Amino acid sequence: MDVSLFDFELPEELIALRPAVPRDSARMLVVHPSGTLGHAHVRDLPKYLHRGDVLVVNDTKVIPARLRGRRLPRHGASGEGSKVEVTLHKRVGPERFLAFAKPARRLDAGDRVALGGTLTAEIVRRGEAGEVELAFAETGVALNTAIAAEGEMPLPPYITGKRKPDARDAADYQTIFAERSGSVAAPTAGLHFTPELFDRLAEGGIRRETVTLHVGAGTFLPVTVQDTGQHRMHSEWATISESTAGHLNNVRRKNGRFVAVGTTSLRTLESATSENGTVSPFEGETALFITPGYRFKSAQILLTNFHLPRSTLYMLVCAFSGLDTMKRAYAEAIRKRYRFYSYGDACLLLRK
């Protein structure tokens, strides 16, 4: 499909720089199966769900993956070296990460960089689009501890271009159910939940199950090709346990609905679900790219934030509810001054 079909104009002032307080007070645009639109708040979610439905949330935890430092002078050279910034996006070994570097053009294989006050790494190779592979001097748990101490929360560029990350972001950019460290971007639909909202959902007979997908920095990358068929997705690690798969299949047998909390949960479900709707345990890489025409096998409901134009996430929601419907929904959200992107408001998509 032509990528320009997924373009739209967003007033810059609608980009949210802080989340709603409390989290579940965020607004929620409801897209009904008929295509009609309604307005609510995330705290109203139980009204749209039925006893026996199941929420599927992504329990990944964001690591402070942005590191700043300098390229160290090569052997025998003088000077302190040029400034560099790296955003880790995928672990490929006990001491190795893939990362996006700025400015990558100044780095070559064999260069060494000092990051923060304690970390050093060697550039193993330089790839495309600013990607490098780093081999750290530290390894395992010691490396995890150093990254946690030296790194910054990797807020998206549409936020950091307007303000610096601060202490509030350490909590704001993390879901309350985050458990498994590994993401460099938050599963943002999950940011809207509070303990009180979970209590009300449980009282209504709505179960919660967890999957894991470690979100990579590729989620920030724009689609630069003109045809969606030419776009290459970065793979991300995901897992669904045997017990979770069993519980989900039991919900399906009882005609309950899967409510995917976020596009990451939905892509994980779709990666593990067969054509007949059976969910299997899953552990491995997924690079599933969903565009209009895709036939969904798992969730009937999707709670998600409002996404960037021309992004793979906007393409996914257009596949879920229809391109024309989502164009109309986004136009309504802009008209009604909804807040967009990671810290913004939510959209509840209901399918037949």
N, C-alpha and C positions, 0 to 999 in steps of 0.2 A: 504494500500500500504506500501511497505517497505520504511522506512524513508531514507535509504541509497541511494535511487534513487534521492534524492534531495540534495546530497552532491556535493561540488565542492571546488577546491583549489583557494584561493584568495591571491595574494601577499599583504603582510601587508602594503606596501607603497601606495596601491591604496585606503586605507580607508581615506576619506576626514576628515580633522580636522577643516576646516573652509569652509563656503559656497562660491560659486562663487560671484564675484562682477562685474557688477550688477547681481541681482539674475537670470534674464532671459538670462544671457550669458552662463549658464550651458549647457553642451553638451546634446544631446538627441538622443539616439539610436531609430530608427523607425523600428518596426516589422510589415510588411505589411501582409494582410490576406493570401497571398500566401506563407508566410514564408520568403520572401526575406527581407534583412536588408538594412537600409539606415542610413546615418549620418547627423545630423542637430544640431540646438541649440533650446533651449526652446523658444527663441524669434521668431522662425519660425513656432510655433504652428498654427497660423491662416492659413498657407498654406495647412494644412492637414484637416481643418474643412470646413463645408459648411454652407451657410446661412440657418438659421433655426435649427442648432444644439444647444444644451444647455450644458454648463459646470455645473457640480454639485460639489460644494466645501463644505468642512467641516469647519464650522466657530467656532469650539471649540478653547478655549484659554488655553495655558499651564500655570499651576500654579507652583510656586517655591516649588516643593513638597519634595525636599530632605532636611532633617533636621539632624543636628549633635548635640550630647550632651552626657549625662552620665546617667547611672542607679543610682538612688538615694539609699543610704543605707536603709535597712529595719529598722523599729523602734528599737531603742536601739543600732544599730550597728554604728561603726565609719568608717571613711574614706570617700573619695569623690566618690567612685563608678567607675565602668569600663566604657570605652567609648562605645557609641552606635551610629549607623546611621540608620535612617528610611527613606523610600521613600513611601509617601502616594500614594495609587493607587485607592481608591474608598471611597467616603463618604457614610456612612450608617446611619447617624443621624446628628442632629444639632451640636453635640460635638464629634461625633465618626467617625473614619476612619479605613479602612483596610489599612495595610502598610506592606512592606517587611522590615525586620529588620536585621542588621548585627552587632554583631553576635547574632542571634536569640536564640542560645542554652543557652545564659546567662540570658535570660528573661523568667519569669514565670508569670502566672496570679497573680495579686495582686502587682507586682512590679510597681514602679513609676519611670518615666524618666523625666529629665530636658532637654529640647531641645532649642537650641539657648540661648538667654539671658532671655527670658520671659515666655516661654511655659512650662507647665508641663502636664503629662498625665499618666494614669494608664493602665497597660496591662490587658485588660479584658479577653483575651484568646490567646493562641498560637496555630496556625494551622500548616499545612504542608508547606514544602519548604520555611521556613523562614517567613511565614506570621503571623502577629499579628493583633489583634483589639485593637485600642487605644481609651480611653475615656479622652478627654482633659478637663482641668479645665475651659477653655474658651469655648464659644459657639457662634453659629451664625455669625453675621457680625464681632464681636470682634475677633473670632477665625480666620476668613478669613484675617483680617487686620494683625494679629500677624504672620500668616504663610507667608503672602506677605513680611513682614519685616524681618523675620528670615530665610526663606528658600532659597535654591539655585535652579537654573534651573536644572531639572533632566536630564542632558545629558546622552546618552547611555554609557554603560561601555567601549565600544570600542573607545570612545573619552576620557572619564575621565581617562582611563588607560594610556593615553599618555600626557594629559595636564589637568590643573585644569580649571573649569568653570570660566569665567571672565565677566566683564561688557558688552562686545560685545554680549555675548550669550543671554542676556536678550532681545535683539532685533532680533538677528540672528535666534534664536530658536522659532520664533513666526511668523505666517503668517500675511500678511498685512490686512487680512479680519477677524482675530480672534476677536470674540465678547463674547462668552459664556464660562466663566471660568469653568474648571473641568478636563482638561487633564493633565496627567503626562508624556506625550510624544507628540511631535508635529506630525501633519499629514503632513509628510515631502514633499510629492509631491506639496503641496500648498506653500512651501517655495520658489518656483521658480518664483512666480508671482510678477510683478511690476505694478504700476498704468498705465504706458505706454502700457504694454502688454494688460491689460484689455481694455484700450481705443481702441486699434487696433482690438481686438476681437469684441467689440461692434460695431465698424464701419463696420465690416464684417457680421453683422446680427447674431452674436452668443450671445445668452442670458446667464445669470448667475443665478443659483439658489443655495440656501444654505440648507444644512442639518446639523445636529449636531450628532457627536459621540464622547463621552469623552473617550479618549484613556487611558487604564490602563497600569500599569507597567508589566502586563502579556505579553505585546507585546515584552518585552526583554527576556522572558523566553524561553530557548531552548526546543525543542521537545525531551524528554528523553526516550520515548518508542520506540520500534523497528517497530511497526505497527501504521499507522496513525489512525486506528480505535480505538486505545486505548488512544489517546490523549484527554485531557479535556481542553477546552478553558475557560479562565476567561470571565465572562459576562461583558458587557460594556453598559452604558446607551446611547440610541440614540433616536432621534426624527426627524420626517418630518411633517411639518405643513400642515394643510388642503389646504392653498393657494398654497404652493409649490407642493403638490401632484396634484392639479388641473392644474397648469401650466405645469408640466411634462407630464401629460396625454394629454394635448393639443398639446404639441410638438410631442408626439408619433402619434397622429391622423394625423398630417401634415407631417408624415414621417421624422421628424427630429431625430437626433441621440443623445443619452445620452453620454456625455463625463465625466466619473467619474475621478475626480482629487484625486487620491490616493485610496488605498485599503480600508480605513475607509469609504469614500464616497460610494464605491462600495458595501461594506458589509451592509451599511445602506439601500441603494437602494434595494438590494436583500432581506433584511428582511421585506421590505414593499411592495414588488411587487408580484402579484398573478401569477399563471401559464399562464394566458392569457396576461400578460404584463401590467396590470393595477396597478398603484401606489396608495396606500391608505395612509391616515395619519397614523403616527406611533409614539408611545411614550412608551418606556419601555426598558427592558434588551434584548440584543442580544448576543448570543454566537455562531454565525454562523461560522462553520469551513469548508472552501472550499478547496477541493482537486480535482485532475483530475477525470473526470467523472461527475462532477457537471454540471447541465444545467442552464446557465445564463438566466435570464428573463428580465434584465433591460438594462445595458449599452452595447454599441457596441464598445466603445473606452475607454481605461484606460491609464491615465498618472500616472506613478509611479516611485519611485526611484529603485535602485538596492539593493536587500535584502540579508540577511545573509543566508548561507547554512543551510539546515535542518530546516528553519524557516517556520511558518505557512504562512507568507507573500510570500515567494518564492513558496510555494505549491499553493497559490492562483493564482499567475501569470502563473504558469504552467498549471493550470486548464483553465485559460482564453485563452491562446494562444497555448497550447500544450506542453507537457514535452520535446519532442525532439527539438521543435523550440526554447524553452527558454534555453535549454542547449547550443544550438548553438549560441543564442543571447548573453548569458553571456560569453561564450568563446570568442566571437568577441569583447565584451566590455573589457575584460581583455587584449586581444591582442592589442587593440587600446588605452589602458591606460585610460579608463573611470574612474571617481572617484566614489567610492561606499558608500552606506549607507546614514545616515540621512542628512549630509551636501554635499552629492555627486551629481552626474549627474542624468539625467532622462531617462526614457524609455517610448516610446509611442507605445502602443499595439492596433492594428486595427484588428477588427474581421469582418467576412462576415456578 
